[in-house]
Amino acid sequence: MGILAQMEVDFDLELVEDFVSHYAIMCENIEPLVIGLGKKEKYVENIGELFRIFHNIKSASGFLKLMPIVKLATLCEEVAEEARTVKGPATEEFIDWLLLVSDQFEKYRQDIENDAEYFSILEPLIIKLPTHLEKH
C-alpha cells in the first residue's frame, strides 16, 4: 500500500484531499518566494510568508503523520525563524539551499500523488545548512 492509499485508510477522505491540494499550492509558492529573497525590498515579506508555509506544512503533515515532511518542514521553519531576524537580501548560499528544499518538498508531493511505497530519499545537501543568511 502506498503513501496516499495509507492516508486514505487512516484518515477521512476529505481531510486527505484537502491536505493534498493545499500542500500542492504551498509547494508551488515556495520557489517564487525564495527567488524574491534576493531583493532587499521583498525580503521581509517573503521570509515571513515562507515561515508561515513551513509552519503550515509542519502542522498539517504532523497531523497526518507524514514524518519525512514534518522533519524537513521543522528544519525549514527553524532556519526561517532565524532568517526573520535579518533584513536581507539573502545570500546566494541561503537561496540555493531553499531551492533544494523546494525541490525536496516537490518530490514528496509527487510521492504522495503517485502513491509511492515510500518517500524519496532526502537530498544530502539539505543537511548542510547555510552559514550566512544575509548579504553584507
Secondary structure, DSSP 8 states (H G I E B T S, - for coil): --HHHHHHHHS-HHHHHHHHHHHHHHHHHHHHHHHHTTSHHHHHHHHHHHHHHHHHHHHHHHHTT-HHHHHHHHHHHHHHHHHTTS---B-HHHHHHHHHHHHHHHHHHHHHHTT-SS-----GGGGS--S--B--
